[in-house]
Amino acid sequence: DCIISQRRQTYVDKLLADKYDYDTWFDYIRLEEAEEDSNGNSNAEKVRSVYRQAVANVPPVKEKRFWRRYIYLWINFAIYEELTSKDVSAARAVYKECLSILPHSRPYVFTFGKIWLMAAHLEVRQKDLDAARKILGTAIGMCVGKENILKGYIALELQLGEIDRCRKIYAKYIESLPHNSKAWVQFAQLEVNVGEMDRARAIFELAVSQQEAGLEMDMPELLWKAFIDLEVADGRTDNARRLYERLLDKTGHFKVWISFAMFESTIPDKEEEEEKEAGVSSSIELARMVFSRGYDALKKQGLKEERMLLLEAWRDLEEAGLDRPGGGVEWLRAVEAKMPRKVKMRREVGGSVQEYLDYLFPDDEKKMVGMKILEKALEWKKMAALMNTGGGALAGK
């Protein structure tokens, strides 16, 4: 008892010096809770009193980083009331009071989604789903765009099998965060999981249409890839091709060309046989056509390293397809003949000479040789003209 009293006094002295020292508050609370356990007597009022004193010290600055430690005082307080004191009403009151002091009412500053979710889960454990939904509904209304609240609400409804409610929450999700590609993909995946392929396709179509219209999205490649994967999994290869073409109209990135070509090369054998009967090129021929188009497009843009990476992917495809119908050593040699060679070049940067690696492609070198011949011819023509002019002047004298 003497040691505990001394420790208690030490914590009180520290807190008198700095009441915002939340780590000391945690130590003080743990001391009182341990005292209750060791004696076997109820020390609930003392513990509650310390918790009340601790949470009364609200951070004076409305910046989230100053609240992160403080908010766990409320969380521990609510857990103590529910699990140790077995007082659900008191736990509910703690969550309510905590939510009342957070600066998430208008004007919105910040919130803690964890508090909203824990308050809702308390109601779920009491089998009061209406109360839980009311809490989370209030949360997404007050804290627009708070992602972990939206995800937690969706997860809850999904566990309950309420697909229509999940759809409504996802609608709110993409309405408040339309630039979030993951939200669109997860919404569409929900529809796929319940067998609603047309709904999933419509969600993806709406998302990519907005992106094509100029909406800036986080990681749009995730969105396009998920849409293409959906069409491939559903056996709609023509739709997947059209999506690749739309994506190439928006971005000519070399990875898109490679992905398109690899898609063409992996069409199932059964579908390939059907296309052959219809007079369509085989899968490896279609892949070559895509690679060739991509190579020409990157060449026009002057992207040397990207051209090299595309050629490496093309070469790997030809090496892997030597035993396939349509494969052949001549195609592999033709691709290898396009491969560039690395050369060290020099350039002047800020008054100093800097070395760098460049790629010289065979077709570029032929063009350069032709240009050099043309330049030499023009120089010779100028020299001849000067000589003729000089000769005429001498003859006049």
Disulfide bonds with the S-S distance in Angstrom:
none
